[in-house]
Each structure stands twice: as structure tokens, then as C-alpha cells.
Amino acid sequence: MPSSKKRNRDLKRLTDQELMDLVQAGDFSPAAEIYERYSSRIYSFAYRFLRNSEAAEDITQEVFIKIMKRAAQFHGGSKLSTWLLAITANSCRDHLRKQENRPKAGEDVLIELPAPYELSPERYMERRDAERRIQEALTVLTPDQREAILLSRYQGLSYAEIAQVAGCSEGAVKTRVFRAMEVLKKALTGGAHGGDQCLTVMP
């Protein structure tokens, strides 16, 4: 019988589709590998959408429970990451509806800002400040606009993939992204020092 370490190494060699094939066959051992591959992306999206770290953590756990329960619904027509983000987006929308709250701007933004070796401490702090200002500006967007810009600029999804996640047309996605960028530009460059530089921090 293969050891757990060897089993984990074997799972890391599998594609997303192969991992989901195992789950759909009733083998839930790939759950940890799927979590390792995608939990940070799921948390990042949920946090940026909700601006609430506790809710983002809860939703991250909730999403991975759902994918185990709903594995049969994944047919491989889209990438696993797109399917996961669709579940995450729905969970975030449900959270906003249930809690009837707006995204919170009071928490420090300390995620997704690695410090490249070539950056000086001063430059890194500038980047972190710009990222914080972007996070605050994101709260001005409507939920649909925020979802579209996060999926496009931070998750790297195509308009077609975002349309799958959001359940709308590609044209609607393009409109949401365009309007979101216009709102962000206005919020970040409306007389505030360094607003133009903030936009360069966005992926």
C-alpha cells in the first residue's frame, strides 16, 4: 500500500481534471491538493469582494465543502479555476444579501503583495500604500462591477470566462469592466497625490 507521502506526490502530478475525476468517482483524497492549489485565490477574491477577512475565511472553507458535494456538476466544459470562482462569487453574493452589509474598508490590506527582491523597503511601502488605496476605491463599485474587475484584473479570467461566472453576456462583462475602471480612475486620481501611480499597481 503506497505511503501517504508518495500518494501526495502522485496527486501533485495530476491535472485538475484528473483530480476531479477521482473526486467524482468517490475518492476524496485529492481534496487537500485542490485546496493547496486554489485556496489562496479563493480567499483573495472573497476578501477583495467583501472586505471582511473573517467572512472570506468562512467562504473559502464553504467553497471547498461545496465542491466536494457538487463534484458531479463539474463537467470539464470550463477550467476548474473558473468553476471554483463561480461558486465563490455566488457565495459572496449570498453573504451580502444575508448580511445586508457593504464591503468594509477598515481592515489593513496585507495580502497579495509579495516583496520582490529588487524592491527597496521604501518602494515596497509605496506599493503597499497604493494597494490599500485601490482596495478602498473598490468599495465604491457596485457588486457586479467589483466582481468583473476582480475576475479580470486580479484573477486573469477572459471576458468569456467571467461571463460564465457571472451568468451574463460577454458584452455585459466588457461594460462592467469599462465602467469599473472609469470609477476607479476617478476615485484614485480625483486630486489625491499619487493617484496615477496607484493605477499602475493593479495587475
Backbone torsions as a table, in degrees:
resi	resn	phi	psi	omega
1	MET	NA	128.0	-175.2
2	PRO	-65.8	145.5	178.1
3	SER	-70.1	162.7	-179.5
4	SER	-64.8	-35.7	179.1
5	LYS	-64.0	-43.9	179.1
6	LYS	-65.3	-39.6	178.9
7	ARG	-60.7	-42.4	179.2
8	ASN	-64.8	-40.4	177.9
9	ARG	-63.3	-40.3	179.7
10	ASP	-63.8	-40.3	-179.2
11	LEU	-65.4	-34.5	-179.2
12	LYS	-65.5	-22.6	-179.7
13	ARG	-81.5	-15.3	-175.6
14	LEU	-80.0	150.9	174.1
15	THR	-76.4	167.4	177.0
16	ASP	-57.2	-43.1	-178.6
17	GLN	-62.7	-41.8	-179.8
18	GLU	-65.7	-37.5	176.5
19	LEU	-63.2	-44.1	-179.4
20	MET	-69.1	-30.7	175.6
21	ASP	-60.6	-40.8	178.3
22	LEU	-64.8	-44.6	-179.9
23	VAL	-62.1	-42.9	-179.8
24	GLN	-65.5	-23.3	178.2
25	ALA	-86.3	1.4	178.2
26	GLY	98.7	4.2	178.8
27	ASP	-99.3	109.6	-175.9
28	PHE	-95.7	11.1	178.5
29	SER	-62.9	-26.2	177.9
30	PRO	-73.0	-4.9	-175.0
31	ALA	-55.5	-44.6	-178.2
32	ALA	-65.1	-38.0	179.8
33	GLU	-68.0	-42.2	177.7
34	ILE	-62.7	-41.1	179.1
35	TYR	-61.8	-43.4	-179.5
36	GLU	-62.8	-36.9	-177.5
37	ARG	-73.1	-34.0	-167.7
38	TYR	-124.4	-6.9	-175.2
39	SER	-61.9	-38.8	-178.4
40	SER	-66.7	-37.1	177.8
41	ARG	-67.4	-40.7	-180.0
42	ILE	-65.1	-46.3	179.9
43	TYR	-62.6	-44.5	-178.6
44	SER	-59.2	-45.5	179.6
45	PHE	-63.2	-47.8	-177.7
46	ALA	-63.2	-40.1	-179.6
47	TYR	-66.0	-46.2	-179.5
48	ARG	-65.3	-33.0	-179.4
49	PHE	-72.5	-44.0	-172.1
50	LEU	-98.9	-23.1	-176.1
51	ARG	58.1	40.1	-177.8
52	ASN	-146.7	108.4	-173.6
53	SER	-65.7	-38.5	-179.8
54	GLU	-65.8	-43.0	177.9
55	ALA	-64.9	-38.5	179.7
56	ALA	-63.9	-40.0	177.6
57	GLU	-64.4	-43.7	179.6
58	ASP	-62.4	-43.7	-178.7
59	ILE	-67.4	-37.1	177.2
60	THR	-58.5	-46.5	177.8
61	GLN	-64.9	-41.8	-178.6
62	GLU	-61.7	-41.5	-178.6
63	VAL	-61.7	-41.7	-177.1
64	PHE	-75.6	-24.0	171.2
65	ILE	-69.7	-42.6	-179.4
66	LYS	-63.0	-40.1	-176.3
67	ILE	-68.5	-28.6	175.3
68	MET	-70.0	-39.9	-179.0
69	LYS	-74.4	-31.0	-174.6
70	ARG	-108.1	20.5	-175.8
71	ALA	-54.0	-34.9	-178.2
72	ALA	-64.5	-20.2	-178.8
73	GLN	-79.1	-12.7	178.2
74	PHE	-86.9	114.8	-175.3
75	HIS	-108.6	2.8	178.3
76	GLY	80.1	6.0	177.5
77	GLY	-70.8	-22.1	176.0
78	SER	-131.8	169.4	179.0
79	LYS	-68.0	152.8	178.5
80	LEU	-59.7	-39.4	-179.8
81	SER	-60.9	-38.7	178.9
82	THR	-65.9	-42.7	179.0
83	TRP	-63.1	-43.1	179.1
84	LEU	-63.5	-41.6	179.7
85	LEU	-68.5	-30.9	175.6
86	ALA	-65.0	-43.0	177.4
87	ILE	-64.2	-41.7	179.8
88	THR	-63.6	-45.1	-179.9
89	ALA	-61.0	-42.0	178.2
90	ASN	-63.2	-40.1	179.7
91	SER	-65.5	-39.0	178.1
92	CYS	-66.1	-42.1	178.1
93	ARG	-62.3	-43.1	178.6
94	ASP	-60.8	-40.3	179.9
95	HIS	-61.9	-44.6	-180.0
96	LEU	-64.0	-38.8	179.7
97	ARG	-67.9	-44.1	-176.8
98	LYS	-69.7	-41.6	-176.5
99	GLN	-85.3	-17.5	-177.8
100	GLU	50.1	44.1	-179.9
101	ASN	-120.3	161.4	175.1
102	ARG	-97.2	155.6	176.0
103	PRO	-55.3	140.6	-176.0
104	LYS	-92.7	139.3	-178.1
105	ALA	-109.1	10.8	-173.7
106	GLY	-90.3	-12.3	-176.0
107	GLU	-89.1	148.4	176.7
108	ASP	-70.3	141.6	178.6
109	VAL	-97.9	108.0	-177.5
110	LEU	-128.1	19.8	-175.9
111	ILE	-110.6	155.5	174.8
112	GLU	55.6	34.7	173.3
113	LEU	-129.8	71.7	177.3
114	PRO	-62.9	151.5	179.9
115	ALA	-99.9	96.6	179.0
116	PRO	-58.3	146.3	-176.5
117	TYR	-60.5	-28.4	-175.8
118	GLU	-79.0	-9.4	-179.3
119	LEU	-86.1	135.5	173.9
120	SER	-75.4	161.5	177.1
121	PRO	-56.0	-38.2	-179.5
122	GLU	-65.8	-43.3	179.5
123	ARG	-65.8	-38.9	178.8
124	TYR	-63.1	-42.0	179.4
125	MET	-65.4	-35.2	176.6
126	GLU	-63.6	-43.1	179.6
127	ARG	-64.8	-40.7	-179.3
128	ARG	-66.1	-38.6	177.3
129	ASP	-64.7	-41.2	178.6
130	ALA	-63.9	-40.6	178.7
131	GLU	-63.1	-40.5	179.3
132	ARG	-62.6	-40.9	179.8
133	ARG	-67.2	-35.6	176.0
134	ILE	-64.7	-43.1	179.2
135	GLN	-58.4	-42.4	179.3
136	GLU	-66.3	-39.1	179.8
137	ALA	-66.0	-32.1	179.9
138	LEU	-61.0	-26.4	-178.6
139	THR	-69.2	-16.8	179.6
140	VAL	-75.6	-24.3	-176.8
141	LEU	-71.9	155.8	170.4
142	THR	-70.7	159.7	177.7
143	PRO	-54.6	-40.0	179.9
144	ASP	-65.6	-42.2	178.9
145	GLN	-67.2	-42.1	-179.2
146	ARG	-64.1	-42.4	177.9
147	GLU	-60.4	-45.8	-177.4
148	ALA	-63.7	-44.4	-177.5
149	ILE	-70.9	-35.3	178.5
150	LEU	-67.1	-43.0	179.8
151	LEU	-68.4	-35.5	-177.9
152	SER	-77.8	-53.8	-171.0
153	ARG	-88.1	-31.0	-177.0
154	TYR	-100.2	-33.2	-179.4
155	GLN	-98.7	-12.5	175.3
156	GLY	73.4	23.1	179.9
157	LEU	-79.1	149.6	175.0
158	SER	-76.4	166.2	177.7
159	TYR	-60.6	-36.9	179.2
160	ALA	-64.1	-41.2	179.5
161	GLU	-68.5	-39.7	178.1
162	ILE	-64.1	-37.7	178.1
163	ALA	-60.8	-37.7	176.3
164	GLN	-64.1	-43.6	-178.9
165	VAL	-65.8	-45.7	-173.6
166	ALA	-84.5	-14.7	-179.1
167	GLY	69.9	40.3	179.4
168	CYS	-140.0	-177.3	-179.3
169	SER	-82.0	161.8	176.3
170	GLU	-63.3	-35.1	178.3
171	GLY	-61.5	-40.3	178.7
172	ALA	-65.8	-38.0	178.2
173	VAL	-62.7	-47.1	-180.0
174	LYS	-58.9	-41.0	179.1
175	THR	-64.2	-43.0	-179.9
176	ARG	-63.8	-43.4	180.0
177	VAL	-64.9	-43.7	-179.9
178	PHE	-60.8	-48.1	-178.6
179	ARG	-66.4	-36.8	178.5
180	ALA	-62.9	-43.8	179.7
181	MET	-64.7	-37.6	178.3
182	GLU	-64.2	-42.1	179.4
183	VAL	-65.7	-42.9	-179.7
184	LEU	-64.1	-42.8	179.1
185	LYS	-60.0	-43.1	-180.0
186	LYS	-65.3	-41.8	-178.7
187	ALA	-68.0	-35.6	-174.9
188	LEU	-90.1	-21.8	-176.3
189	THR	-116.2	10.6	-178.2
190	GLY	-77.3	52.5	176.6
191	GLY	95.6	-9.0	-179.2
192	ALA	-78.9	138.2	179.7
193	HIS	-64.3	130.2	177.2
194	GLY	83.7	10.4	-178.1
195	GLY	-62.5	-40.0	179.1
196	ASP	-62.7	-38.8	179.9
197	GLN	-67.4	-31.4	179.4
198	CYS	-58.6	-40.0	-177.9
199	LEU	-63.0	-28.7	-179.3
200	THR	-72.7	-15.7	179.5
201	VAL	-77.2	-26.6	179.7
202	MET	-63.4	139.5	-179.7
203	PRO	-59.0	NA	NA
